[in-house]
Amino acid sequence: MAPHVCFIGLGNLPVLAPEYSNYPAGGEQLQHTLLARAFVRRGWRASMVVFDHGQRDGAIWDGVRTYKAYRPDEGIPVMRFLYPRWTKLQSALERARADIYYTSCAGAELGQVVMSARRHGAKVVFRIASDSDCDPRALLVRYWRDRRLYRWGLARADLVLAQTPEQQRALRRNYGRESQVLGLAVEAAGRRLAWSERDIDALWVANMRALKRPQLFVEAAARLPDLTFHLAGARMPGDEALYEEVRARSASLPNVTFHGFVPQHRIGALFERARLHVSTSETEGFPNTFVQAWSHGTPVVTFLDPGGIVSGKGMGAAVSCSEELSAAIARLARDEAAWQSASSSSTRYFDEHLNESQTVSAYMEAISGLLRPASTAPFASVGN
């Protein structure tokens, strides 16, 4: 029988099911959905554990069966860690009864998934979502209890996947944990408009969090009033004041369009119109937005350059301060020849290195190895 992989991504439903796309989602939700759909197309079984948004338990989209855990706002603070969150998550995992459980992002959830999998002999794959997942001093995990569960689960996951060699080295150094580097799952290349057909000079796309630093983008817009700047991002719990601050500042600048939340299935249209994608994050893994931009031939201007490929491959510019950010945007948005060179490099890299078939096959091979006898598995992960 074909392997059954269950993706534990509570926020996945807005990406998988268009009728729920009014809820915000991020890069990992997109990754889970792309992989799940690809596995189904290749004959595997795929399911997901997701939030309860009122959908029917067991509902299927694109061949992916979903099991609902709990409502995002369900339960009494403090007490809800056990009920409903722990108990209903465990119930959903039991109903899925998968061969492999696949989860991402540092937090208590990893430890809970490992506990459930061990009860019926299933395997666990954990994928690093951000560089901060690889360093206990930088973890974006609020509670001590959750950090402990994360460390416990990280040591006992059957396979850990890193996005970059830098993450792989950091995991080994900080946690004594081995991992395998695999690239991002990708969508098919989008439309690639000419420079003259694009009406957005600079595009910023991310959930509106403090660590994403959208203020730097708006500051650049104020310095470059002749260029058009667009922001797309959802209001996130705990960062509501930041969202309102950025929206108000954007409204005061005639060259800035503030879109707010844009569903994942509509974001490609913005990348298609943009001459540049700008990332101002202070920490990332390998951003999905880079891949989305390059698929449309849109160069990237970024503070973080994973593996040095943006600058090394000529696919945009890596910057280190707000002055360099403004200068890079101005150069690439105003100079058609410079933009064309960066755009061509972006499309070439996407076409040659971000092939869906190769990427999905690598994931399937790594996961299949967990189901073979130990002596024949192509990759063995270790932990403590």
C-alpha positions in Angstrom: 0.0 0.0 0.0 1.2 3.5 -0.8 2.7 5.5 2.2 0.4 7.8 4.1 1.9 11.1 5.1 0.0 13.4 7.5 1.0 17.0 7.6 0.4 18.7 11.0 -0.2 22.3 9.9 -3.0 23.8 11.9 -3.0 26.9 9.6 -3.0 24.9 6.3 -6.7 25.0 5.5 -6.7 28.6 4.1 -4.1 27.5 1.5 -5.6 24.1 0.7 -9.3 25.2 0.6 -10.1 28.4 -1.3 -13.4 28.9 0.6 -11.4 29.4 3.8 -8.8 31.7 2.3 -10.0 34.7 4.3 -7.8 33.3 7.2 -4.1 34.3 7.1 -1.4 31.8 6.2 2.4 31.8 5.7 5.2 30.1 4.0 5.1 26.8 5.8 1.4 26.4 5.2 2.1 26.8 1.5 4.9 24.3 1.6 2.7 21.7 3.3 0.0 22.2 0.8 2.3 22.0 -2.3 3.9 18.8 -1.0 0.6 17.1 0.0 -0.9 17.8 -3.4 2.2 16.6 -5.2 2.3 13.4 -3.1 -1.3 12.7 -4.0 -0.6 13.2 -7.7 2.2 10.7 -7.5 0.0 8.0 -5.9 0.7 8.5 -2.2 -1.9 9.2 0.5 -1.8 12.6 2.1 -3.8 14.1 5.0 -3.6 17.1 7.2 -4.4 18.1 10.8 -5.8 21.6 10.7 -7.7 24.1 12.8 -11.5 23.7 13.2 -13.0 26.5 11.1 -16.4 24.8 11.0 -15.5 22.4 8.2 -16.6 18.8 8.2 -14.0 16.4 9.9 -12.6 14.2 7.2 -13.3 16.7 4.4 -11.2 16.3 1.3 -9.7 18.9 -1.0 -7.4 17.9 -4.0 -7.3 14.4 -2.7 -6.0 15.5 0.7 -8.1 14.4 3.7 -8.3 16.8 6.6 -8.8 16.1 10.3 -9.7 19.1 12.5 -8.1 19.7 15.9 -9.5 22.7 17.7 -10.7 26.3 17.0 -7.9 28.9 17.1 -9.6 30.8 19.9 -11.0 27.7 21.8 -10.4 27.2 25.5 -9.4 29.2 28.6 -5.9 30.8 28.7 -3.3 28.6 30.5 -5.8 25.7 30.9 -6.2 25.4 27.1 -2.7 24.1 26.7 -4.0 20.7 28.0 -7.7 21.1 26.9 -8.6 21.5 24.2 -5.2 22.0 22.5 -3.3 18.9 23.6 -6.2 16.5 23.8 -7.8 17.5 20.5 -4.5 17.5 18.7 -3.8 14.0 19.9 -7.3 12.9 18.9 -6.8 14.2 15.4 -3.5 12.5 15.1 -5.0 9.2 16.2 -7.8 9.6 13.6 -5.3 10.2 10.9 -3.3 7.0 11.7 -0.6 7.8 9.2 2.7 6.1 8.5 4.6 9.4 8.6 3.8 12.6 10.5 5.3 15.7 9.0 5.5 18.9 10.9 7.4 22.2 10.9 8.3 25.2 13.1 9.8 25.1 16.5 7.3 24.7 19.4 5.6 22.2 21.7 3.7 20.6 18.8 6.8 18.7 17.7 7.0 16.9 21.1 3.3 16.1 21.0 3.5 14.7 17.5 6.5 12.4 18.5 4.6 11.1 21.5 1.5 10.2 19.4 3.6 8.6 16.6 5.5 6.4 19.0 2.2 4.9 20.3 1.4 3.2 17.0 4.9 2.8 15.4 4.7 5.8 13.0 7.6 8.0 12.0 8.1 11.7 12.4 9.6 14.2 9.9 10.4 17.7 11.2 11.3 20.5 8.8 13.1 23.6 9.9 11.1 26.7 9.0 13.5 29.4 10.1 17.1 30.0 11.1 15.8 30.7 14.6 14.6 27.1 15.0 18.3 26.0 15.0 19.4 28.1 18.0 18.0 27.8 21.5 19.0 31.5 22.2 17.0 32.7 19.2 13.9 30.4 19.4 10.6 32.3 18.7 8.9 30.2 21.4 7.4 32.0 24.3 7.0 29.5 27.1 9.7 27.3 28.8 7.4 24.3 28.7 7.1 24.6 24.9 10.8 25.0 24.5 11.4 21.9 26.5 8.9 19.9 24.4 10.5 21.2 21.2 14.0 20.1 22.3 12.6 16.7 23.4 10.9 16.2 20.1 13.8 17.4 18.0 16.0 14.8 19.6 13.6 12.0 18.8 12.2 12.9 15.4 13.1 10.2 12.8 14.2 12.7 10.2 15.0 16.4 10.4 15.0 18.5 7.2 16.9 21.8 6.9 16.5 24.4 4.2 20.1 25.4 4.0 23.6 24.1 4.9 23.8 27.0 7.4 20.8 25.6 9.2 22.3 22.1 9.1 25.5 23.3 10.7 23.6 25.3 13.4 21.5 22.3 14.3 24.6 20.1 14.7 26.4 22.8 16.7 23.5 23.8 19.0 21.5 20.6 19.4 23.8 17.8 18.4 21.2 17.0 15.8 21.9 15.7 12.3 19.7 16.8 9.4 19.3 16.5 5.6 19.1 19.6 3.4 16.2 19.7 1.0 14.9 22.6 -1.1 11.5 24.2 -1.2 8.5 22.7 -2.9 7.5 25.0 -5.8 4.6 25.8 -8.0 4.8 26.0 -11.7 6.4 29.1 -13.2 4.1 32.1 -13.4 3.7 34.7 -16.2 6.8 36.8 -16.8 6.0 40.3 -17.9 8.4 42.7 -19.5 9.9 45.6 -17.5 7.5 48.1 -19.3 4.4 46.0 -18.4 5.0 46.0 -14.7 3.3 48.8 -12.7 4.6 48.0 -9.2 8.2 49.1 -8.6 8.7 47.5 -5.2 6.6 44.8 -3.5 6.7 43.7 0.1 4.9 40.5 1.1 4.8 38.9 4.6 2.7 38.5 7.6 2.9 41.7 9.5 5.2 40.9 12.4 7.9 42.9 14.2 10.7 40.6 13.0 9.6 41.3 9.4 10.3 45.0 9.8 7.8 46.5 7.3 8.7 50.0 8.6 12.0 49.8 6.7 10.1 49.3 3.4 7.8 52.3 4.1 10.9 54.4 5.0 12.4 53.5 1.6 9.1 54.6 -0.1 9.3 58.0 1.6 12.9 58.4 0.2 11.9 57.4 -3.3 8.6 59.3 -4.0 8.8 58.7 -7.8 8.5 54.9 -7.4 5.5 52.9 -6.5 5.5 50.7 -3.4 2.9 48.0 -2.5 2.6 46.1 0.8 0.6 42.9 1.4 0.4 41.3 4.8 -2.0 40.1 7.4 -2.6 41.5 10.9 -1.1 39.0 13.4 -2.0 38.4 17.0 0.4 40.4 19.3 1.4 42.8 16.5 -1.8 44.6 15.9 -0.2 48.0 16.8 2.5 47.5 14.2 -0.1 46.7 11.6 -2.0 49.9 12.3 1.2 51.9 12.4 2.3 50.7 9.0 -1.1 51.2 7.5 -1.3 54.8 8.8 2.1 55.6 7.6 1.4 54.1 4.2 -1.8 56.1 3.8 0.3 59.3 4.3 2.5 58.5 1.3 0.9 58.9 -2.1 3.3 56.4 -3.7 2.4 53.6 -1.3 -0.5 51.1 -1.7 -1.4 49.1 1.5 -3.2 45.9 0.5 -3.4 44.3 4.0 -4.2 40.6 3.9 -4.1 39.0 0.4 -5.1 35.3 0.1 -2.3 33.0 -1.0 -4.1 32.1 -4.3 -4.1 35.8 -5.3 -0.6 36.8 -4.3 0.9 35.6 -7.6 -0.8 38.5 -9.4 1.2 41.0 -7.3 4.5 39.3 -8.0 3.6 39.3 -11.7 3.2 43.1 -11.7 6.2 43.9 -9.5 9.6 44.9 -10.8 11.2 44.0 -7.4 10.3 42.0 -4.3 11.8 43.5 -1.2 12.4 41.5 2.0 13.2 43.4 5.2 13.1 40.4 7.7 15.7 40.1 10.4 15.5 36.3 10.5 14.3 33.8 7.9 14.9 30.4 6.5 14.7 30.3 2.8 11.7 32.5 2.1 8.9 31.1 -0.1 8.4 34.7 -1.4 11.8 34.5 -3.1 10.7 31.5 -5.0 7.4 33.1 -5.9 9.2 36.2 -7.1 11.7 34.3 -9.2 9.0 32.2 -10.8 7.7 35.5 -12.3 11.2 36.8 -13.2 11.1 39.3 -10.3 14.4 40.1 -8.7 14.8 40.3 -4.9 16.3 43.0 -2.7 16.9 41.6 0.8 18.7 42.0 4.1 19.1 38.2 4.4 20.8 36.3 1.6 20.6 32.5 2.3 23.8 30.9 1.0 24.7 34.2 -0.8 22.7 33.1 -3.8 20.8 36.4 -4.4 24.0 38.4 -4.8 26.1 35.5 -6.0 23.7 34.5 -8.8 22.8 38.1 -9.7 19.2 37.7 -8.9 18.8 41.1 -7.1 20.8 42.7 -4.3 21.7 41.9 -0.7 21.8 45.0 1.6 22.9 45.7 5.1 21.2 49.1 6.0 18.3 51.3 5.0 20.5 53.5 2.8 21.7 50.5 0.8 18.1 49.3 0.6 16.9 52.5 -1.0 19.8 52.6 -3.4 19.3 49.0 -4.5 15.5 49.6 -5.1 16.2 52.8 -7.0 18.9 51.2 -9.2 16.9 48.1 -10.2 13.5 49.9 -10.5 14.8 52.7 -12.7 17.5 51.0 -14.8 15.9 48.7 -17.3 19.1 47.1 -18.4 20.1 46.3 -14.8 16.7 45.0 -14.0 16.6 42.8 -17.2 19.9 41.2 -16.2 18.7 40.4 -12.7 15.3 39.2 -14.0 17.0 36.9 -16.5 19.2 35.4 -13.8 16.1 34.9 -11.6 14.2 33.0 -14.2 17.2 30.9 -15.2 17.8 29.9 -11.6 14.2 29.0 -11.1 14.0 27.0 -14.2 17.3 25.1 -13.6 17.2 24.6 -9.8 13.6 24.9 -8.6 12.1 22.0 -10.5 9.0 20.6 -8.9 9.5 17.1 -10.1 13.1 16.9 -8.8 12.2 18.6 -5.5 9.2 16.4 -4.8 11.1 13.2 -5.8 13.8 14.1 -3.3 11.2 14.5 -0.5 9.6 11.2 -1.4 13.0 9.4 -1.4 13.9 10.8 2.0 10.6 9.9 3.5 10.5 6.4 1.9 13.8 5.7 3.6 12.1 5.8 6.9 9.9 3.0 6.0 12.7 0.7 4.8 14.7 -1.7 7.1 17.3 0.4 9.0 20.2 -1.3 7.1 19.0 -0.1 3.7 17.8 3.4 4.6 19.8 6.0 2.5 20.0 8.5 5.4 20.1 8.0 9.1 19.4 10.9 11.5 20.6 11.0 15.0 19.7 12.8 18.1 20.2 12.8 21.8 
